[in-house]
Amino acid sequence: MTPNGRVPEVEVDSMFVDRWSPRAFLPDAIPEHQIKTLFEAARWAPSCFNEQPWLFMYATTPEDRALFASALVEKNRAWAGVAPMLVFALARRNFKHNDKPNRNAAFDAGAAWMSLALQARKLGLYAHGMAGFDINKAYEVLGVSKDEYDVLAAVAVGPKGDSSQLSPEAQKMEMPNERKPLAEVYATVPVKRELRDC
């Protein structure tokens, strides 16, 4: 059993089960060198054609965080607004080298986000990704083109706070969640397939 109570079915590096998404954050500022470390970790994620289509736009000042938080749905804004860093994860829609659509952009940006989240834990921080935001407001706040970028997610980053600071509803969810059984997340190709149209 890991310190947060999670029990993997098969032995894996503890960083995978140690990472989870709390809602209670301390407002303590994240040092600039740690912020750069988070994005450096994301920078090394793999991507199709080494395109690296991700872009992380972040806010750390009270004014900028309030602006970013204004794009979040109310339930997320209530807790995420406390975090010392808010981030939006974006993916460039087209390849730079030929301007053709990059159908792998979101997949690659997801790898970069996971790298950031794991690095956050190595630094004693937590990262909580969110889908709950107003997409049009996000484009307005970030000042990026809808034609060029897909805004994928918002992320709150910071040291973990005490769950007592959350609403009663949020407190009920303030624990590492479980995963579906291992057998449900992978499958082998059947050895025999029915032959059709032969």
C-alpha positions in Angstrom: 0.0 0.0 0.0 1.2 3.5 -0.9 1.2 6.4 1.6 -2.1 7.7 0.0 -3.8 4.3 0.4 -3.8 3.3 -3.2 -2.9 -0.3 -4.0 -1.7 -1.2 -7.5 -2.5 -4.6 -8.9 1.0 -5.0 -10.2 4.2 -3.4 -8.9 4.9 0.0 -10.6 7.0 2.9 -9.7 5.4 4.8 -6.8 5.2 8.0 -8.8 2.3 6.7 -10.7 0.0 5.9 -7.7 1.4 8.9 -5.7 0.1 11.4 -8.2 -3.5 12.4 -7.6 -5.6 15.6 -8.0 -6.5 17.3 -4.7 -8.7 20.4 -4.6 -7.3 21.9 -1.4 -4.3 24.1 -2.2 -2.1 26.4 -0.2 -1.6 29.8 -1.7 2.2 29.7 -1.2 4.0 31.0 -4.2 5.9 28.5 -6.3 9.6 29.6 -6.8 10.5 30.6 -10.4 13.0 27.8 -10.7 10.4 25.2 -9.9 8.0 26.7 -12.4 10.7 26.3 -15.1 11.3 22.7 -13.9 7.6 21.8 -14.5 7.7 23.1 -18.0 11.1 21.6 -18.7 9.6 18.2 -17.8 6.7 18.8 -20.2 9.2 19.9 -22.9 10.7 16.4 -23.0 7.4 14.6 -23.8 7.3 12.6 -27.0 5.3 13.9 -30.0 4.5 13.0 -33.6 7.2 14.3 -35.9 8.7 15.8 -32.8 6.2 18.6 -33.4 5.8 19.4 -29.7 2.4 21.0 -30.4 1.7 21.9 -26.7 1.7 25.3 -25.2 1.2 26.0 -21.5 0.0 29.5 -20.6 0.3 30.2 -16.9 -0.6 32.8 -14.3 1.0 33.4 -10.9 0.2 37.0 -9.9 -3.0 37.6 -8.1 -4.3 39.7 -11.0 -3.5 37.1 -13.7 -4.8 34.2 -11.6 -8.1 36.0 -11.1 -8.3 36.5 -14.9 -7.6 32.8 -15.6 -10.0 31.7 -12.9 -12.7 33.8 -14.5 -12.8 31.2 -17.3 -13.4 28.3 -14.9 -16.9 27.0 -14.0 -18.0 28.2 -10.6 -17.4 25.0 -8.7 -13.8 24.8 -10.0 -13.2 28.5 -9.5 -14.1 28.2 -5.8 -11.1 25.9 -5.0 -8.7 26.4 -7.9 -8.6 30.2 -7.4 -6.6 29.5 -4.2 -3.8 27.7 -6.0 -0.6 29.8 -6.6 -0.4 28.8 -10.3 -3.2 28.4 -12.8 -2.3 26.9 -16.2 -4.1 26.4 -19.5 -2.9 23.6 -21.7 -3.2 24.2 -25.5 -2.4 22.2 -28.6 -1.5 23.7 -32.0 -4.0 22.3 -34.5 -1.8 22.1 -37.5 1.8 20.9 -38.1 4.3 23.7 -38.5 6.2 22.1 -41.3 3.2 21.7 -43.7 0.2 23.4 -42.0 -1.8 20.2 -42.3 -4.1 19.1 -39.4 -2.3 17.3 -36.6 -4.7 14.7 -35.4 -2.2 13.6 -32.7 -1.8 17.1 -31.2 -4.1 16.4 -28.2 -2.6 13.0 -27.6 0.9 14.6 -27.6 -0.2 17.5 -25.3 -1.6 14.9 -22.9 1.8 13.3 -22.7 3.3 16.7 -21.9 0.7 17.4 -19.2 1.4 14.0 -17.5 5.1 14.9 -17.5 4.3 18.1 -15.8 2.0 16.4 -13.2 4.6 13.8 -12.3 7.3 16.5 -12.0 5.0 18.4 -9.7 4.9 15.5 -7.3 8.7 15.2 -7.4 8.8 18.8 -6.2 6.3 18.2 -3.5 3.5 19.9 -5.4 0.3 18.7 -6.9 -1.4 19.4 -10.3 -5.1 19.1 -10.8 -6.3 19.1 -14.4 -9.8 20.5 -15.2 -12.2 20.2 -18.1 -14.7 22.5 -16.4 -14.2 25.9 -18.0 -15.9 28.2 -20.5 -14.1 27.6 -23.8 -15.0 30.9 -25.3 -14.0 32.8 -22.2 -10.7 30.9 -22.2 -9.9 32.0 -25.7 -10.8 35.6 -24.7 -8.6 35.5 -21.6 -5.6 33.8 -23.3 -5.8 35.9 -26.4 -5.0 33.0 -28.8 -6.6 32.1 -32.1 -9.3 29.4 -32.2 -8.0 28.6 -35.7 -4.5 28.0 -34.4 -4.9 26.5 -31.0 -7.3 24.0 -29.2 -7.6 24.9 -25.5 -7.7 21.5 -23.9 -7.7 21.9 -20.2 -7.0 24.1 -17.2 -4.6 23.0 -14.4 -4.2 24.2 -10.8 -0.7 23.7 -9.4 0.6 24.2 -5.9 1.3 22.7 -2.5 -1.6 20.7 -0.9 -3.8 22.5 1.6 -6.1 21.2 4.3 -9.5 19.8 3.1 -11.3 21.8 5.8 -10.9 24.9 3.6 -13.1 23.3 0.9 -16.9 23.3 0.7 -18.7 20.3 2.2 -19.4 18.9 -1.3 -15.7 19.2 -2.3 -14.5 17.7 1.0 -16.3 14.5 0.1 -14.2 14.2 -3.0 -10.9 15.1 -1.4 -9.1 11.7 -1.6 -7.2 9.8 -4.1 -9.6 7.9 -6.3 -9.4 4.4 -7.6 -9.0 3.0 -11.1 -10.9 0.4 -13.0 -9.5 -3.2 -12.9 -6.2 -3.7 -14.8 -7.8 -6.3 -17.0 -10.2 -3.6 -18.4 -7.5 -1.3 -19.8 -5.7 -3.6 -22.2 -6.4 -6.4 -24.6 -4.6 -8.7 -27.0 -5.4 -9.1 -30.6 -7.5 -12.3 -31.1 -5.4 -15.1 -32.6 -8.3 -16.2 -34.8 -10.5 -13.7 -36.7 -13.6 -14.5 -38.6 -12.8 -14.1 -42.3 -15.1 -11.9 -44.2 -15.6 -11.0 -47.8 -13.2 -13.8 -48.9 
